[in-house]
Each structure stands twice: as structure tokens, then as C-alpha cells.
Amino acid sequence: MSAIAISTYRSSRISVVAGIALTVLLGLTGAKAAEPAYTNHPTNPQPPTGGGEKKQVKRHWYQIGRASWYGKYFQGHETASGESYDMYGMTCAHRTLPLGTLLRVTNLRNHKTVVVRVNDRGPVPENRVVDLSYAAANFLGFSGRGLAPVRLEVLEPRQLAQLNWPLESIQSQGLAQR
């Protein structure tokens, strides 16, 4: 190797090391700069937290993904909650949410919404976020299609009083008779 090649190699190596060090340094100081700076200036004596108390931010849980449904083959089988699966009930299977959780499921294709209760574990395919009962999938309009993009939202206790269960429309479609 010539002296010019060695010199170029060392200078590029030094540049890489200096760049990494600079990035780390800026990352550490940038994290501190992201925190708001409060001063004890007379116009701003305390941080704006509403009387000096820390405001607790409550996050609203939601999940977006693909939903499928399961029906006749599982009818009457025992679910993870111990009850028998009813394909005409408003239930679903979810991998991680506690059994008994109420979910608002919205079909992102047609924006129809239904409320279901988690009573089973699943879905088995990893690319899906929820398995709905046949009745819930039919209400959302994808029982013939099999899969649909959905948004899941956990309902809070104060939202439960505002529910309008879709039982009337299920019974009017004759699903409860089957």
C-alpha cells in the first residue's frame, strides 16, 4: 500500500469514530433539551401543571389489524373462559386482553361498529389481532369475506352506560334462531 492510501484509510477511520462520538454526544444532550426548562421568573413562578399538581395522562388503548371469525366448527366447544362457544353471541378471542374485557370493534372498510366480550384466546394466525364470533362478523359485514381490517378499543366503565347493544338487529336478521 502506498502512503497516500494509508493516510486516506486513517482519516476516514477517524472521521467515522468522530461521527459516532458526535452522534452519541448530541443524543445525550438532546435528551436533556427535550425536557421543558422552567425558571422562577416572576411571570412564570411554577411549571404550568394546573396548580402545581402533576396531571396524570390516561392513555386510550387501541389496536389496528386484521380480524377473522370462527363459527360452526367450534359451536359448543369450551372457550378459555370455561363457557361454551356460541357463534351467535357477541364474543371474540384475543391473545392478551383479560377475559371479560369489552371491546368496541370497528370495521375499517365500512365503519360499522360492534361491542364484543373477550371470552377466548386466539387467533391462531399471527397476522390477525382478533377472532370474532360469526354474529359479530356478520354484523360488521364481513362474514362472507372472512377477513377485514379492524380497530379494537377497550371500553372503559364510564362508556358502558352509553352502549346500544346491537341485539335487536341480530334478532331481526334471524341469526338468533339458527
Buried (B, 14 or more C-beta within 10 A) or exposed (E): EEEEEEEEEEEEEEEEEEEEEEEEEEEEEEEEEEEEEEEEEEEEEEEEEEEEEEEEEEEEEEBEBBBBBBBEEBBEEEBEBEEEBBBBBBBBBBBEBEBEBBBBBBBBEEEBBBBBBBBBBBBEEEEBBBBBBBBBBBBBBBBEEEBBBBBBBBBEEEEEEEEEEBEEEBEEBEBEEE
